Amino acid sequence: MPHSDVVDVLTERAGARGLKITSERFAVLPGYLYPTPGTTVELPGAKLFGSLDFAPVPGMPFPDGCTPSAGIRNSHDKSFSLSILSGARVLVCANGVLSAEFVVSRKHTSRIDLVESVDRALDAFMESVRGFQALHERLGSWRLTKTRASALTVEMARAGAFSSSDILLVLDEYEKPSHEEFVGRTAWSLYNAATARMKTQRPGRQVDGFRALNTVLLAQAN
């Protein structure tokens, strides 16, 4: 399925749910096929990564300073399935917060099939967005000692959220945050210190990094 069709269907079906897109970000990376042993074929633009930020949804509580956001990824080299990731954008620093990934479809052979698959994924996305307020509150109320924050940062690196060489940079951002909104010594502040560093990663690396970050931090906040 062409990346353009995926983006068109996603934006169309999101609009049908009353989701108003306020900003879009997309990137493509090359992919590779291995038709025979020892043979590699490069596919330019085979991998799509993107994010859609939405205006606040009427009647749906959402944390102050954040806006609902959906990540998207698609590949033509079978490296991963078409997926939608739910989360938020932190307005003060543009950090992303991805809390869950929903596989849209492992195979799409027609636009009708894609529409139905995207609708199912958006249903799951909306349900996840409804729970983000509670997740934000748990992270914001989880106060961390300096020792605990340091231990969690090491765990994040071990899980693959970022490289071990980034540990001190994340801790420096946590202890001396660039934005006063994150001065509080909470798990929410540490999450944003980590994602501030993760913004420098390649798009594909960020998705895997968020999965690792959530395994360490969000899982313990539940």
C-alpha positions as CSV (number, residue, x, y, z in Angstrom):
1,M,0.0,0.0,0.0
2,P,1.6,3.4,-1.0
3,H,2.5,5.6,1.9
4,S,0.4,8.4,0.4
5,D,-2.7,6.1,0.5
6,V,-2.0,5.3,4.2
7,V,-1.7,9.0,5.1
8,D,-4.8,9.9,3.1
9,V,-7.0,7.2,4.7
10,L,-5.7,8.0,8.2
11,T,-6.4,11.7,7.9
12,E,-9.8,11.1,6.3
13,R,-10.9,8.6,9.0
14,A,-9.6,10.8,11.8
15,G,-11.5,13.7,10.5
16,A,-14.7,11.6,10.4
17,R,-14.3,11.1,14.1
18,G,-14.0,14.9,14.7
19,L,-10.3,14.9,15.2
20,K,-8.8,18.2,13.9
21,I,-5.2,17.9,12.8
22,T,-3.1,20.8,14.0
23,S,0.3,19.7,12.7
24,E,1.9,16.9,10.8
25,R,5.5,15.5,10.6
26,F,6.7,12.8,8.2
27,A,10.0,11.1,7.4
28,V,10.9,8.3,5.0
29,L,13.9,6.0,5.2
30,P,15.3,3.4,2.9
31,G,14.5,-0.3,3.4
32,Y,16.1,-3.5,2.2
33,L,15.0,-6.8,0.7
34,Y,17.1,-10.0,0.6
35,P,15.7,-12.0,-2.3
36,T,18.5,-14.6,-2.2
37,P,21.3,-15.4,0.3
38,G,24.0,-12.8,0.0
39,T,21.9,-10.4,-2.2
40,T,20.6,-7.1,-0.9
41,V,18.2,-4.8,-2.7
42,E,17.7,-1.3,-1.4
43,L,14.2,0.2,-1.5
44,P,14.4,4.1,-1.3
45,G,11.7,5.5,0.9
46,A,10.5,2.0,2.0
47,K,9.8,3.1,5.6
48,L,7.4,5.8,6.6
49,F,7.3,7.4,10.1
50,G,5.0,10.2,11.0
51,S,3.0,11.9,13.7
52,L,-0.3,13.8,13.7
53,D,-1.1,16.2,16.5
54,F,-4.8,17.0,17.1
55,A,-6.7,19.8,18.7
56,P,-8.3,19.0,22.1
57,V,-11.3,16.7,21.6
58,P,-14.5,18.3,23.0
59,G,-15.8,16.4,26.1
60,M,-12.5,14.4,26.4
61,P,-10.4,15.4,29.4
62,F,-6.7,15.8,28.6
63,P,-3.7,17.1,30.6
64,D,-3.0,20.8,30.5
65,G,0.0,21.6,28.3
66,C,-0.5,18.4,26.2
67,T,-2.4,17.7,23.0
68,P,-3.5,14.3,21.6
69,S,-1.0,12.8,19.1
70,A,-0.9,9.8,16.9
71,G,2.3,8.2,15.5
72,I,2.2,6.2,12.3
73,R,4.7,3.8,10.7
74,N,4.5,1.7,7.5
75,S,7.0,-0.3,5.6
76,H,7.4,-1.8,2.1
77,D,10.2,-4.1,3.0
78,K,8.2,-6.2,5.6
79,S,10.4,-4.8,8.5
80,F,7.2,-3.9,10.4
81,S,3.4,-3.8,10.0
82,L,1.4,-0.7,9.4
83,S,0.7,0.7,12.9
84,I,-0.8,3.6,14.8
85,L,0.7,4.7,18.0
86,S,-1.3,6.7,20.6
87,G,0.1,9.4,22.9
88,A,0.5,13.1,23.3
89,R,2.6,16.0,22.3
90,V,4.0,18.2,25.2
91,L,3.5,21.7,23.9
92,V,6.2,23.5,25.8
93,C,9.0,21.4,24.4
94,A,7.4,19.4,21.5
95,N,8.4,16.1,23.2
96,G,6.4,13.1,22.2
97,V,4.8,10.7,24.6
98,L,3.8,7.4,23.0
99,S,1.9,5.0,25.3
100,A,0.7,2.2,23.0
101,E,1.0,0.8,19.5
102,F,-1.9,-0.7,17.5
103,V,-1.3,-2.8,14.5
104,V,-3.5,-1.6,11.7
105,S,-3.0,-4.5,9.3
106,R,-0.3,-6.9,8.4
107,K,-1.5,-7.0,4.8
108,H,-3.7,-4.6,2.9
109,T,-4.8,-5.4,-0.6
110,S,-7.4,-2.7,-1.3
111,R,-8.5,0.7,-0.1
112,I,-11.6,-0.7,1.5
113,D,-9.5,-3.2,3.5
114,L,-7.3,-0.3,4.6
115,V,-10.3,1.9,5.6
116,E,-11.7,-0.9,7.8
117,S,-8.3,-1.6,9.4
118,V,-7.6,2.1,10.1
119,D,-11.1,2.4,11.7
120,R,-10.4,-0.4,14.1
121,A,-7.0,1.1,15.0
122,L,-8.5,4.5,15.5
123,D,-11.1,3.1,17.8
124,A,-8.3,1.7,19.9
125,F,-6.4,5.0,19.7
126,M,-9.4,6.9,21.0
127,E,-9.8,4.5,23.9
128,S,-6.1,4.9,24.7
129,V,-6.4,8.7,24.6
130,R,-9.2,8.6,27.1
131,G,-6.9,7.0,29.6
132,F,-4.0,9.3,29.1
133,Q,-5.3,11.8,31.7
134,A,-5.0,9.1,34.4
135,L,-1.6,8.0,33.2
136,H,-0.3,11.6,33.3
137,E,-1.6,12.0,36.8
138,R,0.2,8.8,37.9
139,L,3.5,10.0,36.5
140,G,3.0,13.5,37.9
141,S,2.2,12.2,41.4
142,W,5.1,9.6,41.5
143,R,7.8,11.5,43.3
144,L,11.4,10.3,42.8
145,T,14.4,10.6,45.0
146,K,17.7,11.3,43.2
147,T,18.9,7.8,43.7
148,R,15.6,6.3,42.3
149,A,15.7,8.7,39.2
150,S,19.3,7.6,38.6
151,A,18.4,3.9,38.8
152,L,15.5,4.3,36.5
153,T,17.6,6.1,33.9
154,V,20.1,3.3,33.9
155,E,17.2,0.8,33.5
156,M,15.9,2.8,30.5
157,A,19.3,2.7,28.8
158,R,19.6,-1.1,29.4
159,A,16.1,-1.6,28.0
160,G,17.2,0.3,24.8
161,A,15.4,3.6,25.2
162,F,18.7,5.4,24.5
163,S,22.4,4.6,24.5
164,S,24.4,4.3,27.7
165,S,26.4,7.4,26.7
166,D,23.1,9.4,27.0
167,I,22.6,8.5,30.7
168,L,24.4,11.5,32.1
169,L,22.7,13.8,29.5
170,V,19.3,12.6,30.6
171,L,20.1,13.0,34.3
172,D,21.5,16.5,33.6
173,E,18.2,17.5,31.9
174,Y,16.2,16.0,34.8
175,E,18.2,17.7,37.5
176,K,18.4,21.0,35.6
177,P,15.4,21.0,33.3
178,S,15.3,23.4,30.4
179,H,11.6,24.2,31.1
180,E,10.3,25.2,34.5
181,E,7.2,22.9,33.9
182,F,9.5,20.0,34.7
183,V,11.2,21.3,37.8
184,G,9.1,18.9,40.1
185,R,11.0,15.8,41.0
186,T,8.5,13.4,39.5
187,A,8.4,10.5,37.0
188,W,6.7,13.0,34.5
189,S,9.8,15.2,34.7
190,L,12.1,12.2,34.2
191,Y,10.0,11.0,31.2
192,N,10.4,14.4,29.5
193,A,14.1,14.5,30.3
194,A,14.4,11.1,28.5
195,T,12.3,12.1,25.5
196,A,14.1,15.4,25.1
197,R,17.2,13.3,24.4
198,M,15.4,10.8,22.3
199,K,14.2,13.5,19.9
200,T,17.8,13.5,18.5
201,Q,17.3,9.8,17.4
202,R,16.3,8.6,13.9
203,P,12.5,8.1,13.6
204,G,12.7,4.3,13.6
205,R,14.9,4.3,16.6
206,Q,12.5,6.6,18.5
207,V,9.7,4.1,18.1
208,D,11.8,1.3,19.6
209,G,13.1,3.7,22.2
210,F,9.6,4.6,23.4
211,R,8.7,1.0,23.7
212,A,11.7,0.4,25.9
213,L,11.0,3.6,27.9
214,N,7.4,2.6,28.5
215,T,8.5,-0.9,29.6
216,V,10.5,0.7,32.4
217,L,8.6,3.8,33.4
218,L,4.9,3.5,32.4
219,A,4.7,-0.1,33.4
220,Q,5.8,0.8,36.9
221,A,3.4,3.7,37.1
222,N,0.4,1.5,36.4
